[in-house]
C-alpha cells in the first residue's frame, strides 16, 4: 500500500505510525519509505513523495483457511488518523 499526508505534515519513515490489521486485530507495522516512480511524480512536494510505499508480510500459516480481511491505518506527525484501505483475501494453506 501507499500513504501520503498533505504538507507540511509527514508520516514517520520508520512506519511506526502505520498499523496493519488482519481480521480487525492489530498485527504490526509495515516496512515503509519505499520509492515508487508514479507516486513520486504525481505528488511532488509532499514530505513522503519519494517513499510513500509500504509492505507487510502476512504469515498465512497462522490463519485458518477461508476469507480474511487486511486493513491499514496511518497517523501523521500532526496527529491526523485515517484508514488507508482494506481488502478481503482468501487463505488456503
N, C-alpha and C positions, 0 to 999 in steps of 0.2 A: 504494500500500500504506500501511499504518499500523503504528506501533510504539510501545509503551509499556514502561516498566520499573517495578517496584514502588518506592514511596517508601522511603527518602529519596533513592534514586538518580534519575538523569536521563539523557536522551540529548542530546548537544550539538545545539542547534537549527540549526547550520550543515550538518548531515548528514554531517559528516566521518567519523563512526564507523559509517556505514551504507554497506555495499558492495553494488553491483549486479553480478551475474554473468550473462553470456549464454553459453550452451553451456559452462559451467564456468569461463570466463575472466573475471577482473575487468574491468569496463568503466567504472567511475566511481561517483560518489556522487549520490544523488538530491537534488532540492530538497526540503527538509524544513521543518517548522514551519508546516504549513498546517492551518487550522481545519476541523473537521467537527463539526456540532452533535451527532450521535448519539454519537460517541466522547467528546466533552467531557462530555455528560450522563451517559453510562454509567460513566465513570471519573473522577469529581470527586476532586480532591486529589492526583492524580499530577502530577509536575513538568511533563509534556508534554501534559496533558489538552487544552489549548487549541491544540495544534499537533502532533498525533500523525501527521498525514498527510504523505506524501512522494510525489513523482513523478519519473520518469526517462524521458526521450525516447530512443528507440532509432532510429537511422538504419538502416532495413532495407535500404537500398541497399548496405550493407557486408556483408550476409549473403547466402548462397546461398539460392535458392528451396528451400523444404522446411520440415521440422519443426525447431524450435529450443526451447531452454529459457531461462527467465529465473528468477533466484532472488535473494533479498536476505539479507544477514547484518547484524546490528546488535550493537554493543558499547556498553554503558552506561558511565557515569563511574566505576563500581566495577570495571570490567574484565570484567563478565559478557558472554559472547558467545552469540548464538543465531541460528539460521536462522529467518526470519520468513515464509517462504512461497516457493513455486516454482510455475511454470506452464509448460505447453507452449504454443507459439504457432506458427502457420504463416505463412511468408513467401511471397508471390507477387508479385514485382516486375514 
